[in-house]
């Protein structure tokens, strides 16, 4: 393969893929001659990359040309498209063209369709924090890659603590590997107690915040907001977690109220990977109405809009969290 298109917001995972590709393509003694990293600023950057990738490499190894943060999959002139159409099919096997972008490629563009035809496309999007099964799978894959043995309880706890922060996950796994290597039993299996002692909390508090709001527990919710901000958790990331969780709860409630009794059907509609989790989701929304849950999404939309307009994160979060608790509190009364 001579062309690669890597995209997504998971910068750490994407950079690891870039490093692996660079190591496989370039000979260490000839890297300075055969490696070009081209930023998006030069107006003729794409043309320069196409010219370089058609140049034979010097010495041993292949040539690698990397277009960083390319916008080819968002907009592309007819002249540039014509250059791509002429060059992409004839890139020699001795060269590799790498394109990376955080933004999802626009599938409607001719340039995107052309790249999909000739390039290996890989997505590196962040896993939504509420998709716990996928986060757990990410932890297990990472532990195998790093060489850390985790108990099931430890893997689940680690997934809760780091969420979808891939960089923190691998940093914590390296720390756990070091801990295991220096223990009296070399290479021992890491349990949840070790994870609790060594790993700092991250997304777990965002999910705890969602649960506190669901129960109308205003005091706990405000404490969690303060903790998240103290740990420099981005406000918009907190909102994304809350929105995803409340959207899941709303879908489950709507399906229940429609008379759907099949957990698999409910899981499919709510985008829940494991149908067994629906049992617990049923309990969580038991005392909540679909109307109230829908109202929370409107408040969360207002919260996101306020933050994007420059609202002070802590004050804005506190205000809207109080409002969210007031939305659900009238109907969250397990004694009724």
N, C-alpha and C positions, 0 to 999 in steps of 0.2 A: 504494500500500500504506500502510495507516494503523497497522498493528501489526507489531512486530518482536520476536522472541525470539532472543537471542544467548547461547550457552552454551559453556563449555569452560574448560580450565585455562591456555590460552595467553593470558595477560592482555594481553600487548603487542599481539598481532594483534586481539584483541577490542576493545581500547581504540582502535586505529586505525579499526576499523569504526564505533565509536561516534562518533569525531571526524568521520568522513566523512559520517555520517548527520546529525550536528548542523549541519555546514556546508551540507548540501543542503536542510535544512528551515528553519532560522532565518535571518532577515534580520539582519545585524550590528547595525543601528541599533535593533532591537526585541528583542534577545535577552533583556535583563533583564525584559521584560514577558511573554515567551512561552516561557520555559524553566524547567521545574521538575525538580529532581533530588531524588528522595525515597528516603531510606535505609530499611532494613528495621526499624529500631528502633521507630518509632511503631506502636502497635497498630492504628491506623486508617489506616496508610500506603497500603494498596491502595485503600481507599474514597476517600481524598483524591486519589489519582492518577486514579481513574475520574471523579471529579467535575471535576477540572481538565481532563482530556482532552476533556470534553464542552463546555468553555467556549470560546467563539469567541476567536481570537487578536486582539491589539491591533495596529493599524497594518498594516505590510507583512510578508509571510511567513506561515509556519504556526506552530502551537504544538507544542512537544515536551515530553512528560512521560516522565521516565526513572525506572523502578523499579529501583534498584540492588540486586544480590544478593538478588533475590526468591526466596521459598520456595514460590511458588504451584505449582511443578511437583514439589514434594516432599510437601506437605500443604496441604489447602484445606478449610475448613469448608463445610457445606451452605449456610449463610447467604451466605458469600463467593462460593461457586460460583453461587448464584442472582443475585448482583449482576453477576458476570462474564457470565452468560448474557443478562442484560438489556442490558448496556452494549456488549460487544464488537461485536455485529452492527450497531450504529448509530453507531459513532464517526465523526464527520464527516471528510471528506477534508482539511479545514483543520487537523486535529490529527493527531499521531503519538504512539502509545504504544510506548515501548521498555522491554523487560524483559531484564535480564541476570542470569546466574548461572553460577558455576563448575561446579555439579553437573549431571550429566546428568539431563534431565527424566525422571520416572517415567511411562512410557507407559501404565501401568495406571490412572492417575488421570483422573478426568473433567475436571479443570481442564487437564491436559496435552493431552488429546484436543481440548478446546475451543480451546485456543491453537493447536494444530496445524491446526485447521480455518480459523481466521481470521488467523493470523499468518504472516509469513515467518520460518522457523526456519533459523538458521545455526549450524553447529558450529565451534568454535575449539579443538579438542583438540590437545594436543601430539603430534607424530609420534614414535612409539617410536624410540629412538636406533639400534636395529638395522635399521630399515627404510631402508637407505641410498639406495635409488632415490628414495623420496619426499623424503628430505632434500636430495638433489641437485636434484630438481625445485623444491623450495622456494628453494634458492639461485638457480637460474636465473630464477625468477619475481621474486625480490627484486632481482636485478641489473638486470632489465629495468625494474622500477619505479623504482629509484634512478637508473638511467642509467649503469651500470658495465659495461664490456665485459670478460668473463673468458674465458680459454682454458679448454678442457675440463679440463685438469689443475688449473688454478686453482680452478675450480668444485668439483671433486671434493675437493680439499684443504680448501677453505673449509667444505664440508659436514662433513668429518671433524672439523675443529677446533672448530666452534661447535655441532654436533649439532642438537638441536631447540630451542635457545635463540633464539627469534625476535628478541628485543630485541637480543641481542649480534650476531646476523646483520646487522640493519639498521645498527647502530652501526659494525660493521666495514666494511660496504659504503659507508657515508658516508665513512669514513676512506680507503678505497681510491679513491673518487671524487675526493676532495681530492688524493690523491697523484697520480692520473692527470692531473688538471687542472694541476698545477704542474710536470709533467715537461716536458722539452724538446719532446716530441712530444705536443701537447695532445690529450687524449681517447684516449690509446693503450690497447691491450688489456693488461689486467693478467695477468701470468703467475704460475705457482706460486711462483717465487722471491720475488716481491713479497708474496704472501700469507704465505709463511713468515716474512719479515722483519717484517711489520706486524701480523699477527693472532695473538692470544693463544690458547693451547690450551684446550680444554674437554672435549668428549665423547670425543675421540680417545683420551685416556688411559683412559677407561672401557672402550672396546673393546679397547685394548691389554692392559688388566688381564684381561679375559675370555680373551684368547689366551694370556697368561702362565699363568693358572690351568689352562687346557686342556692346556698342555704340562707342567704340574707344576713350573713354574719359580718356586719360592717366593721367591727373592731378588728377582727382577725384579718380581714381583707386589707385594711389600711396599714396594718403592721407588715403584711407581706409586700405591699407596694413599696414601703420604705426600705425593706430589705433588698428588694430587687434593684431599686435605684442606687442603694449603697454599694451593690455589687456591679454597678455600671451596666446593668442590663438595658439595652436600647428600648426606649418606650414603644416604638413601632413594632418591635419584636414581641413585646408583651401583648400588645393589641392583637397581633396576628394569632398568637396562641389562644387568647380569649375568644376571638371570633371563630376560630376553627372548632374549639370545644363547644361553644354554644350553638354553632351551626349543626354539629353532630347531635347534640341533645334535641334540637328542634326537629331534625329529620326523624329521629327515633320516636318522638312524641307524635308527630304528624302521622306516621305509619301506624302507631298504636291506635290513635283516635280514628283512623280510617278503617279499623277492624283487622289489620294485617296481623296474623299470629305467627308467621313463619320467620324465625330468627335470621335465616339466610337471606330472605327478601329484605328484611329491615337492614341487615348488615350491608347489603349491596346498595340500597338507596342512601344510606348514611356514610358510605365509603369506609366501613369498618372492616379491616382485613380479617379478623377472627370472629366468626359468628357467635362463639361462646361468650364474647365480651358483651353481647347484646343483653344478656341476663342482668349484668351489673348496670348497664345503661338504663334498662327499664326501671330499676330501683332508684336510680339517680333522678329520673324525671317523673317519678310517681306522683309527687305532690306539686308539680309544675304544670301549667297550662301551655298549650301551643301559642296562644295569644301573648302570654307574658314572655315566653322565650323569643318570639318574633320581635317583641319590643326591645329586648336586650340587644339584638343585632342592630337596630336603629340607633341606639345609644352608642354602641361600639363604632358605628359608621361616623357618628358625630365626633367621637373621640379621635378617631384616625384623622379626620379632616382638620380638627383643631391642632393636632400635633404637626401635621404637614404645613399648616399655615404659620407655624412658628410659636405655638403655645408653649409655655414653660412646662416641661415634662412632668415634674413631680406634682405641681398644683393641678394641672389638667387631669392627670391620672386620678388623683385623690377625689376631685370633684365628680368625675364620671363614675368612679367606683362606688361612691356613695349613692349616686343616682341609680346605678345598676342594682345595688342591694335593695333600694326602695321599690324598684320595679318588681322584683321577684318575691319580696317579703310578704306582701298581702296574701299570696297563694301558697307560700311554703309554710305549712303548718301541719306537721305529721300527726298531730293529735286529732285533727278533724276527720 
